[in-house]
Structures are given as C-alpha cells and as structure tokens.
Amino acid sequence: NLGTVGAVALDSKGNVAYATSTGGIVNKMVGRVGDTPCVGAGGYADNDIGAISTTGHGESILKVNLARLTLFHIEQGKTVEEAADLSLGYMKSRVKGLGGLIVVSKTGDWVAKWTSTSMPWAAAKDGKLHFGIDPDDTAITDLP
C-alpha cells in the first residue's frame, strides 16, 4: 500500500545512517520526483550531527530541505525534540506543509515527531522497544 518507510541508525562506532522509501502519492503529476531521492529533503546523515528520515508532503519537504534543516538546528545546539519542532513548524507556517520525521543524534538521543494526523513509528534502544501512532500515545516494551 502507500506510505513512507524510514529508518535511522547509530552504531557502536558512532556511525549514523538513514534510509527512506516512499509509496508516493495518489494522482501525482506526470514526472513528479518527490523528496525521497533528494539528499537534504527526504533524509540526511552526518556522523558529526546525526541522521534523519522524513515523510509527508514531498513538495513541502523539498522547499524547506526538511532533513538538513532539522540537523542544522541540532548543530546549533538544539535538542532533537526542539530541532524537530522548529523544522516541522517552519514547514507548516512557510509552505503549509505537513509531515513527520525520525531523527537520531550522534549521542544517541532520538525523537519521532509529526504534524500530520498520525505517523506509525518505532524505536529500539537499550533493550526497549518504543512505539506509537498517535500524538502522546507511546508504548514501551522489553525486547526479547
């Protein structure tokens, strides 16, 4: 079915990575590329900052370079949560775009944030699985 699948990772050596795959949008314009293949929009990774994968309205994500913008805020000393809120808020106010992201910093701090109605997400850290779909609806369970 339709939908973006994104992932970010931080390994034991401090390397970060991201992956973003999209299901596209219904009734897209002929020739539409979208944000996924565009580094800086659909995703970005830098070992000195962190890694991010984005989802949402591709044209809006492209216009604000959502992935790189979020990592820029982290570079400037914002927490991952502050950076996500600033970037998603900017996209919403500037180009009226909705979307979401998952980001992990080089220190292992992470967040999943979105301005759309919902966004299924999951994260694993320190033997725990964190997951949710709706805002303020997070569950945590032990990993086997």
trRosetta pair geometry for C-beta under 8 A, 3 or more apart (Angstrom, degrees):
i j d omega theta_ij theta_ji phi_ij phi_ji
1 23 6.6 -2 120 -141 48 156
2 23 3.7 161 -150 124 50 136
2 24 6.6 -90 -134 64 100 65
2 25 7.4 86 -161 -107 137 31
2 26 7.0 -66 -74 -45 162 87
3 22 7.8 -132 126 -155 24 53
3 23 4.7 41 29 6 36 136
3 55 7.9 10 -175 -155 68 136
4 20 6.6 -16 -169 -166 110 87
4 21 6.8 156 -156 85 60 48
4 22 4.8 -22 -100 -108 83 70
4 23 6.6 -119 -57 8 41 81
4 36 7.5 -170 -124 -86 107 114
4 53 8.0 174 154 154 120 106
4 54 7.9 -44 162 114 163 44
4 55 3.7 -167 59 -117 149 111
4 56 7.9 -44 0 -15 147 39
5 19 8.0 -15 115 115 85 98
5 20 7.7 162 86 -152 50 41
5 21 4.9 -5 58 60 93 100
5 22 8.0 -163 23 -78 61 29
6 18 7.1 -12 -171 -172 94 95
6 19 6.7 172 -151 90 50 59
6 20 4.6 0 -109 -107 93 75
6 21 7.4 -173 -74 26 52 59
6 43 6.9 178 -142 -83 113 118
6 53 3.0 167 -176 136 123 136
6 54 7.0 149 -97 31 162 18
6 55 6.0 -135 -14 -46 130 104
6 101 7.9 -67 103 -144 162 48
6 102 5.9 166 105 30 117 113
7 18 6.8 165 88 -155 56 51
7 19 4.7 9 50 50 98 98
7 20 7.9 -161 26 -69 58 48
7 53 6.1 66 39 -16 24 158
7 102 7.6 -26 -129 79 21 141
8 16 7.1 -8 -174 -170 91 97
8 17 7.2 169 -153 88 49 49
8 18 5.0 -15 -101 -102 75 82
8 45 7.7 169 -136 -93 89 103
8 50 7.7 23 -176 164 136 89
8 51 4.2 164 -149 104 103 107
8 52 6.2 -4 -88 -96 138 20
8 53 5.5 -153 -49 -5 90 100
8 102 5.4 -160 6 114 117 101
8 103 6.4 87 -31 -130 174 24
8 104 4.6 174 127 7 125 106
8 110 7.3 169 86 -129 127 116
9 16 6.8 163 86 -151 53 53
9 17 5.0 -6 55 55 99 91
9 18 7.7 179 18 -79 70 39
9 51 6.8 -12 44 63 44 154
9 104 7.1 35 -117 39 3 154
10 14 7.2 -18 -170 -141 92 31
10 15 7.4 162 -151 82 49 41
10 16 5.3 -18 -97 -97 72 79
10 50 7.7 -45 -77 -138 116 74
10 51 7.2 -172 -65 19 76 116
10 104 5.1 -135 -28 138 112 136
10 106 7.2 154 -125 -137 126 33
10 108 5.6 -147 83 -96 157 67
11 14 7.2 -46 73 23 71 19
11 15 4.9 2 38 55 111 91
11 16 7.9 -159 9 -76 74 32
11 17 7.9 37 -22 2 102 106
14 47 6.3 73 135 -164 90 103
14 106 6.5 31 -164 -168 91 91
15 47 5.9 -45 -123 -105 50 112
16 45 4.9 -166 111 -159 97 103
16 46 7.1 2 63 63 128 28
16 47 5.7 173 20 -98 92 52
16 49 8.0 -87 36 76 158 58
16 50 5.7 174 -126 -162 166 34
16 51 3.8 -171 163 -31 113 111
16 104 6.5 -174 -133 88 115 105
16 106 6.5 -91 -38 -96 129 67
17 45 5.4 6 -123 -121 27 165
17 51 5.8 13 70 -113 14 159
18 43 4.1 -170 121 -175 137 124
18 44 6.7 42 24 56 150 23
18 45 4.8 -171 1 -53 96 108
18 51 4.3 -178 -50 179 96 108
18 52 6.1 -18 -93 66 150 28
18 53 4.7 174 -166 -61 112 89
18 67 7.9 164 108 -148 174 135
19 43 7.2 -14 -147 -123 1 173
19 53 6.7 -11 69 -94 38 137
20 36 5.1 -156 117 -139 108 85
20 42 4.6 -171 95 156 156 105
20 43 4.3 -172 -14 -35 126 127
20 53 4.5 171 -77 -149 98 100
20 54 6.8 1 -115 45 147 56
20 55 7.7 -168 -147 -70 109 75
21 36 6.8 61 -129 -152 22 141
22 34 6.1 -130 72 145 162 153
22 35 7.9 108 -50 60 152 75
22 36 4.5 -134 -6 -53 119 140
22 42 7.5 -92 -38 -135 121 131
22 55 7.6 159 -105 -124 93 81
22 58 7.4 38 -135 -77 166 122
24 28 6.1 -80 177 -29 106 144
24 34 6.7 -120 -117 -55 67 154
25 28 5.0 113 72 -71 89 100
25 32 7.8 -58 46 120 106 155
25 34 7.7 160 0 -96 100 121
25 58 7.2 -130 -21 5 123 115
28 32 4.4 -112 168 42 113 148
28 34 7.8 -43 -140 -59 146 105
29 32 4.6 110 63 -50 80 110
32 58 7.8 107 171 82 111 142
33 37 6.5 -81 172 44 105 118
33 38 7.5 90 125 -40 121 108
34 37 7.3 91 80 15 83 84
34 38 7.9 -158 111 1 51 107
34 42 7.6 59 135 -72 88 127
34 58 3.9 -68 -149 -153 75 162
34 62 7.9 -167 177 -45 31 123
35 38 5.4 -80 -158 43 51 113
35 41 4.0 -122 -158 132 101 120
35 42 4.2 151 130 -61 85 88
35 54 6.9 -51 122 87 139 119
35 58 4.0 -163 -7 -150 94 81
35 59 7.7 -138 -47 -49 101 20
35 61 4.1 -10 -87 90 167 123
35 62 4.9 -146 -95 -56 95 85
35 66 7.7 19 -169 27 152 113
36 42 4.1 123 -117 -125 30 162
36 43 7.7 24 -149 -3 54 100
36 58 7.3 -52 -18 -118 73 120
37 42 6.9 60 9 20 20 147
38 41 4.2 20 95 32 113 122
38 42 5.7 114 56 2 70 98
38 62 6.1 49 68 -112 160 95
39 42 7.6 -59 -89 51 26 84
39 43 7.0 -52 -125 79 56 68
39 44 6.1 100 -175 -97 75 75
39 67 7.8 -97 -177 77 45 143
40 44 5.6 61 -92 -78 36 121
40 65 4.6 -32 152 -153 101 105
40 67 5.7 -180 -180 67 22 104
40 68 4.0 -11 -147 -25 80 125
41 54 7.0 -100 151 52 51 141
41 58 7.7 64 149 -162 128 70
41 61 5.0 103 -179 134 94 93
41 62 4.7 6 -131 -98 150 54
41 65 5.5 -84 -81 -124 69 49
41 66 6.1 62 -153 30 53 81
41 67 5.9 70 128 11 4 104
41 68 7.7 -25 -55 3 38 95
42 53 7.3 -6 157 -153 68 63
42 54 5.6 -139 -149 54 35 97
42 58 7.7 -5 -79 -129 98 90
42 61 6.7 73 -76 136 54 141
42 67 6.5 -12 76 -30 20 135
43 51 7.5 9 -175 -177 97 82
43 52 6.1 -174 -144 95 60 63
43 53 4.6 -6 -102 -107 109 61
43 54 6.4 -159 -69 12 57 79
43 67 5.2 152 -138 -112 12 156
44 51 7.1 -165 97 -143 51 52
44 52 5.5 10 51 50 81 97
44 67 3.9 146 -1 140 104 118
44 68 5.1 123 -63 -72 165 66
44 71 5.7 -107 97 -7 130 143
45 50 7.5 -94 -137 126 59 37
45 51 3.9 4 -110 -110 90 95
45 52 7.5 -174 -74 23 58 56
46 49 4.4 35 80 30 111 103
46 50 7.0 16 59 41 76 34
46 51 7.6 170 24 -77 47 60
46 71 6.4 109 27 179 119 149
47 106 6.5 81 173 -113 46 117
48 106 6.5 -49 175 -62 16 153
49 71 4.7 78 136 -170 144 106
49 74 5.5 114 -171 94 98 120
49 75 5.4 -40 -112 -70 122 88
49 105 7.1 -82 162 -144 51 70
49 106 6.1 162 115 -29 7 111
50 71 6.0 -162 57 -119 91 98
50 74 5.9 -29 15 116 127 168
50 80 7.3 162 -135 -101 176 110
50 103 5.9 61 131 177 135 91
50 104 5.4 -168 -164 97 106 49
50 105 4.1 -69 -80 -119 132 36
50 106 5.4 -116 -70 -33 67 63
51 103 7.0 179 91 -148 44 59
51 104 5.5 3 53 54 86 91
52 67 4.7 170 91 -146 118 84
52 70 5.4 123 -108 80 167 133
52 71 6.0 -138 -5 -51 129 100
52 101 5.7 -3 -170 -175 106 119
52 102 6.9 169 -148 86 59 47
52 103 4.2 -10 -101 -102 92 90
52 104 7.8 -174 -74 23 54 56
53 67 7.5 4 -106 -108 18 118
53 101 6.7 162 84 -152 44 69
53 102 5.4 1 54 53 91 92
53 103 7.9 -172 24 -75 54 54
54 61 5.5 150 127 -141 141 133
54 66 4.9 100 -113 98 161 128
54 67 5.3 -121 -19 -65 121 88
54 99 6.1 21 180 160 99 132
54 100 7.1 161 -157 89 60 44
54 101 4.6 -26 -104 -98 71 92
55 99 5.8 173 93 -164 49 88
55 100 5.0 -9 62 60 97 88
55 101 7.1 178 20 -78 70 44
55 114 7.7 -24 71 -110 102 116
55 119 6.8 145 72 -135 133 120
56 60 6.7 -63 122 68 113 116
56 61 5.8 137 72 -54 100 114
56 66 7.9 84 48 -34 126 174
56 97 6.5 97 139 164 126 98
56 98 5.5 -150 -154 110 119 56
56 99 2.1 -100 -11 -107 164 87
56 100 5.8 144 -52 12 107 60
56 114 7.5 171 -72 -143 115 95
56 115 7.7 38 -115 52 144 91
56 116 6.1 -165 -111 -42 97 123
57 60 4.2 50 93 17 109 115
57 61 6.6 166 85 -17 55 87
57 97 4.6 -137 65 -148 125 95
57 98 5.9 83 -8 52 112 64
57 99 6.0 -112 24 -61 68 100
58 61 5.5 -57 -143 37 33 113
58 62 6.2 34 158 -20 67 105
59 62 5.7 -53 -150 35 30 113
59 63 6.4 33 153 -24 64 106
59 95 7.9 -143 119 159 85 138
59 97 7.4 -154 84 -101 72 127
60 63 5.7 -52 -147 31 33 113
60 64 6.8 0 164 6 65 106
60 66 7.9 50 121 -49 76 124
60 91 5.5 91 157 -175 108 107
60 95 4.7 171 -132 104 87 126
60 96 7.3 -116 -107 78 131 49
60 97 2.3 135 -173 -100 160 150
60 98 7.4 78 63 24 161 36
60 99 6.6 -166 88 -27 119 123
61 64 6.9 -79 -153 49 25 87
61 65 8.0 64 161 -106 58 12
61 66 4.5 -62 -148 3 75 129
61 67 7.8 44 -177 -21 104 81
61 91 7.1 9 -91 -135 47 144
61 97 6.7 -163 -41 160 54 150
61 99 5.8 103 -72 -84 103 167
62 65 7.3 15 -167 -71 32 50
63 91 7.8 125 75 -134 97 85
63 94 7.5 -168 120 118 118 116
63 95 5.0 105 85 -72 148 162
63 97 7.3 163 45 -26 119 146
64 69 5.7 -28 149 -23 90 156
64 87 7.3 146 136 -168 129 81
64 90 6.1 148 -153 115 144 106
64 91 4.7 -132 26 -95 159 85
64 94 6.2 117 -84 74 122 142
64 95 6.4 -143 -37 8 108 128
64 97 7.4 -152 4 44 124 140
65 68 4.6 -28 153 46 111 109
65 69 5.3 128 93 -31 80 96
66 69 5.6 -59 -138 37 24 115
66 70 6.4 25 164 -21 63 106
66 87 5.8 109 -154 165 72 119
66 88 7.7 51 -147 -83 115 57
66 91 5.9 8 -96 -69 108 140
66 99 6.7 -45 -124 89 168 151
66 101 6.8 -158 148 -70 117 131
67 70 6.1 -60 -156 32 26 108
67 71 6.8 15 154 -8 62 108
67 101 7.4 166 -97 -128 65 129
68 71 5.8 -59 -148 43 36 107
68 72 6.2 47 150 -30 68 103
69 72 5.5 -50 -151 28 31 118
69 73 6.9 32 152 -19 62 99
69 87 4.7 138 110 -125 108 110
69 90 6.9 -123 162 70 147 145
70 73 5.9 -52 -158 30 34 110
70 74 6.9 32 146 -15 64 102
70 83 5.0 95 -167 150 70 105
70 84 6.1 31 -139 -90 121 51
70 86 7.8 149 -115 71 63 90
70 87 4.2 -56 -79 -26 80 164
70 101 6.3 -160 -62 138 167 169
70 103 5.9 -133 141 -81 136 150
71 74 5.3 -49 -150 35 42 114
71 75 6.3 51 148 -25 68 101
71 83 7.4 66 -79 178 18 145
71 103 7.5 -168 -73 -143 75 128
72 75 5.4 -50 -151 33 34 118
72 76 6.5 27 152 -15 64 107
73 76 5.6 -59 -149 40 33 110
73 78 4.3 -26 157 37 91 141
73 82 6.8 -147 154 112 125 86
73 83 3.5 159 93 -125 121 88
73 86 5.2 153 -114 66 156 139
73 87 6.3 -130 -5 -46 139 100
74 77 7.9 145 -179 10 30 9
74 78 5.8 -85 -89 67 37 83
74 79 7.8 -14 -115 160 77 11
74 80 6.3 18 -98 -91 117 60
74 83 4.7 -20 -53 -69 76 160
74 103 7.6 -162 -50 160 141 139
74 105 5.9 -168 -160 -108 140 105
78 82 4.0 -130 -173 94 103 118
78 83 4.4 137 102 -60 125 81
78 86 6.7 -59 -151 2 167 141
79 82 4.6 94 49 9 79 102
79 83 6.8 -144 89 -6 39 88
79 109 6.9 -95 -164 149 83 154
80 83 5.7 -55 -145 39 30 113
80 84 6.3 32 156 -21 64 106
80 103 5.3 -172 -158 97 109 113
80 104 7.5 -9 -117 -122 151 21
80 105 5.3 -126 -65 -36 114 108
80 109 4.9 -176 -6 121 127 106
80 110 6.2 -87 127 -134 169 15
80 111 4.5 167 122 4 110 111
81 84 5.8 -54 -147 35 29 110
81 85 6.4 26 156 -15 64 108
81 111 4.9 150 -81 -84 67 159
81 113 7.2 130 -138 -60 61 133
82 85 5.8 -58 -147 39 30 109
82 86 6.1 30 156 -20 66 109
83 86 5.8 -55 -145 37 28 111
83 87 6.2 20 161 -14 64 111
83 103 7.1 -90 91 94 122 166
84 87 6.1 -62 -144 40 26 105
84 88 6.0 16 164 -9 65 113
84 101 5.9 -157 -132 69 101 117
84 103 6.2 -162 -73 19 107 131
84 111 5.3 -121 -11 97 151 131
84 113 3.9 121 152 28 136 147
85 88 6.2 -60 -138 44 24 103
85 89 5.8 25 161 -19 63 115
85 113 6.6 -112 -64 -164 60 159
86 89 5.9 -63 -146 40 22 111
86 90 6.2 25 156 -22 62 108
87 90 5.7 -51 -146 33 29 112
87 91 6.5 28 155 -17 63 104
87 101 7.4 2 91 7 131 154
88 91 5.7 -52 -148 36 33 111
88 92 6.3 33 153 -19 65 107
88 99 6.6 -145 -126 70 93 82
88 100 7.5 19 -108 -106 132 37
88 101 7.1 -146 -65 9 108 111
88 113 6.0 -132 -17 124 150 116
88 114 7.2 -176 -130 -142 151 22
88 115 4.9 168 171 -32 118 115
89 92 5.7 -57 -147 37 31 111
89 93 6.2 16 160 -8 67 110
89 115 7.8 153 -75 -80 45 135
90 93 6.2 -63 -142 44 27 99
90 94 5.5 14 167 -11 67 121
91 94 6.2 -58 -126 45 21 104
91 95 6.1 -42 -167 45 60 99
91 97 4.6 -66 161 70 100 108
91 98 8.0 157 116 -80 113 15
91 99 6.5 -33 113 30 155 115
91 115 7.6 -172 78 20 108 148
92 95 8.0 -76 -113 59 7 59
92 96 6.6 27 -167 -129 47 28
92 97 6.3 -113 -87 64 42 52
92 98 6.6 50 -100 -86 93 57
92 115 5.4 -135 -69 -175 129 167
93 96 7.8 22 -139 -70 9 50
94 97 7.9 -24 72 18 81 98
98 114 7.8 49 174 176 85 84
98 115 4.8 -134 -141 97 75 99
98 116 4.5 109 154 -78 118 74
99 114 6.7 -113 128 -141 36 80
99 115 6.3 28 45 41 43 97
99 116 6.4 39 -96 -32 13 107
100 112 7.2 21 175 179 113 78
100 113 6.3 -171 -149 100 75 45
100 114 2.9 -21 -97 -99 109 101
100 115 7.0 -167 -72 18 67 57
100 116 5.9 -74 -35 20 104 107
100 119 4.2 82 -75 -92 175 161
100 121 7.8 -132 154 -58 138 126
101 112 7.4 -164 97 -144 45 49
101 113 6.0 -3 55 59 81 82
101 114 7.3 162 13 -80 51 67
102 110 7.1 9 -178 -174 84 104
102 111 7.4 -166 -144 95 52 43
102 112 4.7 -13 -101 -102 85 81
102 121 6.1 161 -80 -142 120 125
102 123 7.4 178 -153 -77 124 108
103 110 6.5 179 93 -145 50 64
103 111 6.0 -1 55 54 90 79
104 108 6.7 -19 -172 -140 102 31
104 109 7.2 158 -155 82 55 41
104 110 4.3 -18 -100 -95 75 100
105 108 6.8 -40 71 29 79 21
105 109 4.5 13 28 53 120 90
105 110 7.2 -147 8 -70 71 51
108 125 7.1 125 178 -138 105 128
110 123 5.7 168 111 -146 144 149
110 125 7.0 -177 23 -50 131 142
112 119 6.9 -158 164 104 109 122
112 121 4.0 133 -162 154 161 166
112 123 6.7 -155 -29 -36 117 120
112 132 7.6 169 81 54 135 101
114 118 7.5 59 89 170 147 15
114 119 4.0 137 -31 -10 160 140
114 135 7.7 -132 64 -74 89 91
116 119 6.1 101 63 -54 111 98
118 133 5.0 14 -176 159 120 83
118 134 5.1 -45 -114 -90 105 61
118 135 7.8 -123 -107 -19 61 68
119 133 7.0 180 73 -158 30 49
120 131 7.9 2 -170 -172 73 95
120 132 7.7 -163 -137 104 44 39
120 133 4.9 -12 -91 -107 66 85
121 131 6.6 -173 96 -143 55 60
121 132 6.2 -4 57 59 88 70
121 133 7.6 162 17 -91 68 39
122 129 6.4 -13 -169 -172 107 94
122 130 6.8 154 -158 85 53 54
122 131 4.1 -8 -105 -100 83 100
123 129 7.5 155 80 -156 42 49
123 130 4.6 -12 60 60 93 104
123 131 7.4 179 20 -72 59 58
124 128 7.1 171 -149 85 55 45
124 129 5.4 -21 -98 -101 81 68
124 130 7.6 -173 -78 20 31 73
124 143 6.2 56 -142 -70 113 140
125 128 6.2 -21 70 58 62 89
125 130 7.3 -6 25 0 97 114
127 142 6.4 -11 150 -151 92 76
127 143 5.3 -137 -166 38 50 103
128 140 5.5 -2 -180 -170 119 102
128 141 7.1 150 -158 76 70 31
128 142 6.3 -54 -106 -106 62 42
128 143 6.5 -138 -87 -15 10 91
129 140 7.0 158 81 -153 49 51
129 141 5.1 -18 59 63 100 83
129 142 7.5 31 14 116 87 8
129 143 5.3 115 -35 -72 97 85
130 138 6.1 -7 -171 -173 95 109
130 139 7.4 161 -153 83 47 46
130 140 5.2 -15 -99 -99 71 83
131 138 7.3 149 76 -153 27 64
131 139 5.6 -23 65 61 79 91
131 141 8.0 -22 19 16 107 100
132 137 4.9 148 -154 97 115 73
132 138 4.4 -67 -50 -98 136 53
132 139 6.3 148 -75 11 77 73
133 137 6.4 -30 54 88 66 126
134 137 4.2 43 69 21 90 136
